[in-house]
Amino acid sequence: MSFGFSIEAWGERALFTRPELSVERVTYDVITPSAARGLIESVYWHPGMRYVIDRIHVINPIEFSSVRRNEVKAKANSRSMRRAVQGLEGLPHLYTGQEREQRSSVCLTNVRYVIEAHFVMTDQAKPGDNPGKFCDILKRRLRKGQCYSQPYFGCREFAANVRLLEDGIPIGVYADLPERDFGIMLYDMDYASPNDITPIFYRAVMHNGVIDVSKSEVYR
């Protein structure tokens, strides 16, 4: 039995922030594998399983737009939070009205993707857990439109619609484009060591509208 699946995701806007341009947000040209995994985890997540992105199909044209958004320029102090948990001082606070500032963002518009993925079992799976059980739960939630949190494209204000694709992958506008190289993109974050979180990158090349993530080389 195969435990792979395909999900169609679409929305009005998307912003997959390039880490090298962190002040004024500029998006990657397409969705990153980590963002695609986050979409699926919004529908169903369990510590006994881990999603792996295989392929990303770019269905709609890649179009950009520039917007200005209100953002908070400060961050809550982690040291103050630890001391508050220990009962050594009061809860830290942040007044968004005083810390608000406008920033420009370059976003994607009218995005639509098909994400092919599968999952693997982890060492946190319990004796009663099995791949068939997880697959049935995930597909049932996708068919009913259920989710633990609203799926989004990069930033929470850019909501995404998702559905289980069971009627064949639609033909995208880039189906006849032999190759398009998007360069080095973020693949995922390695959280193996809490004190040393490592970003992982990969070379994103689209052939006939499809980025084959499973065959791409990753860089740490």
N, C-alpha and C positions, 0 to 999 in steps of 0.2 A: 504493500500500500504506500502511495506517495503522500508525503506530508508537506509538499510545496503548495503554494497558492499564489494567486495574482490579485492585486488590489488596484482599483482605479481611484485616483485622487485628483480633485480639481478645486479651483477657487479663483477669486477675483484678483488677489494679490499674493505675492510671496517675497520673503526677504531672507536669504541664506547668507548671513554676514561673512564677508571675507575677514579673517583674523588679522591680516596685515593692515587693514583699514578700519580701525576700531572706533575712531572718533566720529567721523561722518560715515554712516553705515552704507556700504555698497554690497550688493548681492552677487553671489556666483551666478553663472548663466543658467544653471540647472540645479535641481534638488541634490543635496549631498546624501550619501548612504546613511549617515547618522540621523539626519532629519527624516528620511524615509522610515528608518527603524522606529523613530519616535512616534510617527503617525500610527504605526501598527500597535505599539505599546499603549497608546491612548485608548485603543479598542479593548485589548486584553493583554495583561502582563502577569507573569508568574515567576517567582525566583527559580523554579525548576526548569525553565526553558530560556533559550536565548535566540533571538531572531537574527538571521543572516540574509543580507540583501544580495540577490543574484544578478538581476538585470533591471535597468531603468529605461522605460520607453518614453521618449519625449513626443507627445502627441500634438500639442499646439505650437505655433510659432513663438520664438523667444523674443519677447518685447519688453522694453524697460520704460519706467516712468519715474519722475522725481517728485517726492513729497516732503513736506516739513511736518515734523511730529514733536509733541511735547514729551520730553524725557526727564528723568531724575538724574542729576549729575553726581550725587553723592551715594555712598554705600553705607549700610549699617556696619558698625564696628564689631568684628567677631570676638575681640577680647572682652568688650563690654557685655556681649551676649553670654559668654562663658561665665563671667562673674555674676550675671543676673541669675543664671541657672544654679549657681552655687549659693545664691542668697546673699552675696556680698554687696550688691547694689541693685537699684531699681532697673526695670526693663528699659533698654535703649529705645530711642524713638527717632523718627525722621519725618520732618514736616515737608511733605511734597510741594506744598504751595511756596515754600521758601527756596527749595532746591530745584525747582522746575526750570528748564531751559529748552529752547527750540533747536532741533538739529535736522539737517537735511539727510534724506535717505533715498538711495536709488533702488527701486523695487522691480520685480517682475510683475507683469499684468496678464490676466487671463491664462493661467497655467493649467495644464492637464498632463498627468503622468499615469503610466501603468507600471506598478512595482511588482516584480516577480521576486519572491522570497521563500525561505524555508526556515525551520527552527531546529535547534539541537537541544538535547537534554543536558542539564547541568548537574553538578554534584549536590545541589540543594534540593533536587527532586526527592519526594517522599516515596515510600514503597507503593502507595496507591496511585502514583502519577504514572502516566504513560503517554506516548506521542499521540495515539488515537484519541484519547480524552481531550488533550489540549487542542488538537486540530478541530474536533467537533465543536468545542466551546467557541473558538475563534470564528469559525465560519458561521455559526449560529448567531453570534453577536453582530457580525458584519451584515448578515441578511436582515436582521431586525433593526439595524441602525443604532445599536447600543454602543456606548463607550463610557469609560471611567472618567475621562476628561475630554474637553473639546479638542479634536485634532487641529493642528495649525501648521502653517508653512513658515517655519523659521522664527517668527515673532507671534506672540499669542493673539494680537489683534487681527492677524491675517488667518481667519478660520478656513479650514479645509473640509471638503465633503469627501467621504470615502465610501466605497461599496465593494463587495466581493465580485470579481469579474468572472462570470461563468459562461459568457456567450461569445468568447473569442476576443482577441486583442484588436482594437481599432487601428486602422492605418493612419499613421501620423504624417504631418507635412514634410518630414525629413526622411521618409521611407526610401527616396531615390537619391539621397545624398551619401556618396560613398564614405566620406570621412570628415569629421570635424573635431579638432583637438581643443579641449577646454583648458589644457595645462594641468598644473598641480592643484588639486582640490583637497579639502579636508575629508578624510575617510571616517574617522571616529576618534574617540578619546580613550586612552588606556588607563583604567582606574585600578589596576592591579596593586599599586602602592598608593595609599591615601596621601602620603607626603610628597609624592613625585608623580603627578598626573601628566601623562605624555600624550601629545597630539600625534595622530597617525594620518598621513597624507597618501594620496594615490594619483596616478595620471589618468584623467578622465578623457577618453576618446570615444566619440559617438560614431558608430557605423550603421548607416541606413536607419537612423533615428533611434538606435539602441546603444546604451552604455552597458557593456558586459562587465559588471563589477567583479564577478567571480574570477575573471581571468586577468584582472589588473594587478600590477605589482604595487605593493604598499611600501611607504618610507616612514621611518621613525626619526 
